[in-house]
Amino acid sequence: MQTTPKDSVTEAGRPQGAAERLAAIKAIAANVAAKHAADVDSKARFPTESVAALKEAGFFSALVPLSFGGWGCSMREAAGFCSALAQGCSSSAMVLAMHYSQLACITRHGLDTDFFRAFAKEIVARQLVLASMTSEVGTGGDTRSSICAVVRADGRFTLTKEATTGSYCAHADAILVTCKRAPDAAAGDQVLVLVHKADAKLTQTTTWDTMGMRGTCSPGFKLESSGAEAQILPVPFADISTQSMVPYSHILWSALWHGIAADAIAKAAGFVRAEARRKPGTIPPAAPRLARVVTEIQAMRHNWQTLATEFDEAAARDDGAQHLQTLGWALKMNNLKIRSSELAPQIVHEAMQIIGVLAYKNDSPFSVARHYRDALSGALMISNDRIVQQSSSMLLVFKDE
C-alpha cells in the first residue's frame, strides 16, 4: 500500500476544529455541491466535483482516530456533515454517508490488525473512497444473508459475488463486501472483506436510470476478486452490522434526509418572505402552513441528533457493545429509519404546497422537484416493510424498561 505523490491529498488548509469543519462542509455544500447538483441529477453521473472538494478538505478520513492522523469525529459530528451536505446535493451526501458507514466498520472493528491499521493511515493520506456491496442476487434484499462465500488458501482469498446494487462501486477506491465465512458456512455466518479496486473485476449487470438519488450510480455488478487473507475483517459481520453498519447507516441517512427536507423548507421560507415584502404589513396566506411544517423539521432533527448522541455515549463506555446489541436499541434504529424516511418526502410535499407551481417547475429557483424525488428513495433503502416486520417480531418479546 504505497502512497504515490499523484495519489496524495495535501493536508494544507484542512479544517481542524468542529466549528471549522462544519463551516467547511457548509461551504462545499453551497459553493460546489449545489452548483453541480442539477447536472449530476440530469445525467445520473457521479458527483465528482463534490467528492474532490471533500477529499481536499479531508472529510473522507473524518472517522479515523486522531492517533492514525484522522479527526476522530463522533457519530453526531459525522451526521451533521451529512445533513449539511444534503442541503446542497443529496447524492453527494449519500456517497459521504455510505462511505462513513463502511469506514466505521474498519475503525471500530479492524484496528487491532496490522493490515487495517496501515489501511487507516492510507485513507488519511490519500482520502480513499469506500463503497459497500451487501446486496446479492437471490437473497431477497436480506443483507444478513449471503449465497457467495470467501474461499481461503495459502494466506489468500478469492471471492465472486453478484450484487443487485453496488452504490458508486465503479468510482470507489475499495469496496467492503459481505459473504459467507466459508463455502460450507450457513447463509447468516458472514464476514466483511475489503476489496481493492486494483484487485477487482467489476462487470455491470443492470442500469441505474432512477427517479431520484441518480448521482449515487448504483447499478448491479458481478464482482470477482482476490487478495490477502488479512483483508478479511477479524470480527463476524453479525457483530459489525449490529454495532456499526446499521447504526451508522440509519443515523447518517436520517440526517441527510433531514438535510433534503430542510433545504426544501428553506426555499418555502424564502418564498413566503418574498410574498411578505411585496405586501408590507400583511401575513402571506402560506405563512401559517410554514409555521406548522417547521415544527416537523425541528422534530426530525432532534430525533437523529438524540440517537447520535446516545450512540456516542454508548461507544465511549466499556459496556457499549452490549447496549448496541439490545432489542431496545435495535427498535430505536428501526423507528428512526422508518420515521425519517417517511417524514422527509412529507415535508418536501408541504414545501411544494406552500410555494405552489414554482416548486413544481424544474427551472425555478424555488423548485423542490429533485428534493422530492431523492427523498422518496428513503423508504426503499432497506424496505420499510421489511423493517416493520422485524420490529413486530421484536416487540413480541421486548419489554420497555
N, C-alpha and C positions, 0 to 999 in steps of 0.2 A: 504493500500500500504506500508507494512512494508519492509524495506531493510534488508535482512539477510546477514551475513558475506560471505557465499559462493557465493552470487549474486553480491557482491560489486566488483568494479574495483578500484584498488588503484590509487590515484592521483599523486603518486610519479613518477617523470620522464616525466610527460606530458608537451609537448611544450607550451610555453606561448605567445611569440610574433609572429607576422605574418610571419616574415622570418624563425623563428624556426619551426613554424607549416608547412610551405611549404617544408622546408628541411626534416622534419619528414615524410611527406607523400610521398615525392620522394624516401626516403629510403625504406619505406614499399613497394612502387611500384616495386623498383628494387630488393630488397632482399627477399621479401615474395610473393607478387602478381605474379611477372613474373616467379618466381621459380615454382609455382604450376599451372600456367595458362593452360599449355598443359593438365595436368591431369584433371583439372576442366572441360575443354572443351571436352576431350575424353570420360569422364564418365558422363557428364552432371550433375555434382554434385555441391552443394553449396560451395562457396569459403571460407570454414571455417577458413583457416589459415589467409587470408587477413582480415576477419571480426574480428578475435581475436586480430590481431595486431592493427587494427583501434580502437577497444574498449580500449585496453591497453593504447593507446596514447590519448584517449579522443575525437576522431573525431565524434562520434555519437551524441554528445551534442554540437557541434560547433555553431549551430544557437541559442542555448538557451542564453538569455540575461545574462550579467555579474551579475546582481542582483540576479539571480537564480543559479549562480555557473557555467554557461557556458562561452563560449568565446565571444558571441555576434558577430559572424562573419557576414560580409556583403555577399550579393549575389556574388560579384566579387571574394571574397576570397574563398567561397564555390565552385564556378565554377572552380577556379584554382586547388582546391583539386581534383575535378572530372577529369579534364584534365590530371593532373599528374598521378593519379592512373590508368587511362585508358591506359597509356603507358606501364603499366606492365600487366594488366588484365582488359579487358573491362567489363567482367561480374561483377567483384568486383566493378568497378566504377559505373556500372548501379545500383547495390544494394545501394551504397552510395548516388547516385543522387536521386533515388526514395525515399530513407529514408528522405533525406533533403526536398524533395517536400512535404512530409507528416508532417515533423517536423515544417516546416514553417507555415502550416495551424494552428498548435497549438500555436506556439509562436506569430503569428500575429493576431489570432482571438479568442484565448481561455484564455488568461492570466488574464482576468477580473473575472474569476470564481475561487472559492476556489479549486475545483477539479483539474482543469488544471494547476493551479499554483503548487499544490503539485505534479502533474504528471511530470511537467517540472523538478522539483528538483530530482525526481526519475530517470528520463532519465539521468541526470548528474551523479548521484550516481552509477547507475547500467549499464549505457551505453546501454539502451534498443534499440532494432532494430524495426523500424516501417515499416510496409508494407501497401499496399493500395489494395482496392477491388472496382474499379469503373466500370468495365465492367459487363455486365449482359446478360444472355441468353434472346433473344427476343427483344433487343433494337437496333440491327444492328450496334453495335460499338459506339453508341452515349452516351458518358459519362455524358451528361447533361440531360439524361432521365432515369427514373427508373420505374421498374414494382413493385419491392418489396417495402414494407413500414415498418417503425418502428411503433410498437404498444406500447402505454404507458398506465400504470395503477399503481396507488399507489406508485408513485415515482420510478418505474422500467420500463424497456423496454424489448421487445422481438423482434427478427429480424431473418428472414430467407432469404437468397439470393443465387441464382445460378449464379456464375460468369464464363465467358468464359475463363478468365485467372486470376491467382492470384499470382503475382510475389513474389517469396520466402515466401509466406504466411506460409508455414509449418515450416519455420525457424525463423519467426519473434516473438517478444515478444508481440506485439499488432498490430492490423490492423485497419486502418481507412476505413470505409465502407460508400458508398453513398446509399441513399434510399429515398423514398418519405417521407415527413414530417409526414403523417398520411395515413391510408388506403384509405380515400376518397379524398386525395390531387391529384392535377394534376401531370402528369409524370415529369414535369420540376420543381416542387416545392419540392426541395430536401434538405436534411440535411446530415451532416457528423457525423458518430457515431464511437467512439473509442471502439473497442472490445478487451478485454484482452484475451491472448492465453488460460489462465486457464478457461475462461468462454465460450470458443468457441468449437464447434464440427465441424471439417473440414473433409468433405468427398471428396476425389479426384474423379473427374468425367472424366477427359481426361489425356492424357500423355503429356510429354514435350521432344520429340525427334526431335530437330530442327536443321536447318542448322547452325545457329550461336546463340550467347548470351545464350549458353547452361547452363551456371552456374547460370543464374537468376532463374531457377527452377520455371517456370510459367505455370503449368497446370491449368485446370479448377477445381473449387471447388464448393461444396454446403456448405454454412456456416449457422449454427444455433447457436444463441447466446442470452444471456440475460445479464442485468446489471443495474446499477443505471442510472436513467434518467440524472444525472449530466454528464454522459459520452457523451452526445449529444452536439456538439459544438453549442454555442448560436447564431451564425451568419448563415444566409441562405447559402447553398452551392453555389448558383449562385454568391454571392459576394466573397466567399472563392476561387472559381475556377478562377474568373477573376483577382482578386488582388494577389493571391498567387500560387495556384496549377499550373495554366497554365504557368505563367512566370518562376517559379522555374523549372518546367519540361522542358520547351523549351530551356531555357538558360543553365541549367546544362547538358541536353542531348547534346546540341550543343558543349559544352565544352568537353564532353567526346568523342564525335565523332571526334573532333579536336585532342584529345589525341591519338586515334587509328591511325588517318592519320599521325600524327606527328611521331609516332613510326615507321610506315612503311617508311616514308621519311628518318628517321634516319638510318634505315637499308640500304636504297638505297644509302645514302651519304657514309656510311661505305664501301659499295661495290665499289663505284666509287673511293674513296680514296685508297682502296687496289689495284685497277687497275692502278692508277697513280703511286703507289710505285713500281709496277712491271715494269713499263716503264717510268723511270725518264725523265723529260723534255718534255713529251707529255701530251696532254689533252685527256682523255678517250672519246670515241665516245658518251657515255651516259651522259657526263657532261653537255652539253647544255640543254638536256632534264631535268636533275635535277634542273638546274638553273630556268627553266620555272615553274616547279611544286612547287618550294619553294615560288614563289610569290602567289600561290594559298593557301598554308598553312598559309602564313602571313595574307592574306585577311580573311581567315576563323577565325583565332584567333582574329583579330581586330573586327570582327563582333560581336562575343559573348561578348568580353570584353567591347565594347562600350555600348551594350544594358544592360549588367550587371551594368555598372556604371550609366546609365540612371535610371534603376530601383532603385538603392541605393539612388540616389539623390531625386527621387520622394518619396520614402519611408520615407525620412527624413523631408519632407515638410508636413505642415498641410493639404494641398490640394492634397497629394499624391494619395489617394484612387481614387479621381476623375480622375486624369491623367491616372491611370492604368485601368480605365473603358472606355477610349475614343476609338473611332474607329481607330484613328491613331496608338495608342499603340497596339491594337489587330492585326492590319495589320503588324506591325513590328514583333510581336511574330510569326505570321503565316509565314512571309517571312524568318525569321531566321531559323525556324524549317525546312521549305522546302529546303532552300538553303544548310544548313549544312548537312542534311540527304542525299542530293543528291551529294554534293561535296565530302564527306568523301570516299565513295567507288570509285569515280573517281580518287581521289588522290592515294588511295591504288593501283588501277589499273596501274597508271603511275609508281608507285614504282616497281610493278611487271615487267613492260616493261623495266625499267632501269636495274634491276637485272638479269632478264631472268629466266631460268629454275630453278635456285637455290631458287628463290622466290616462285616457284610453288611446290617445294618439301616440304613435311611436316617435314622431318627430317633434314632440312638445317638450319644453323644459320641465314640465310637470308630469311627464309620463311615468307611470309605475308598471307598465306592461312587463318589462323584464323582471322587476321585483316579484310580480305576481307569479310568473312562470317559474322562476327559480324557487320561490317559497313552496310551491306545490310539490316539489320533489321530496320534501322532508318526510312526509308520511309514508313514502315508498322506500326510503333508505333504511333497510331492515323494517319490513312491513309492520305498521302499527297493529294490524290484525294479529300477526304472529306474537307481538309483544303483549297484547291484551290477553291472548291465550296463555302465555307464560305467567302473567300476573294472576290470572284467575286460578291457576293451579297452586301458586304460592300462597294466595290468600286463604286457601282451604286449611292450611296448617299454621299460617303466621298469626301471632298474637302480638298486637301493638302494645309495647310497654309504656 
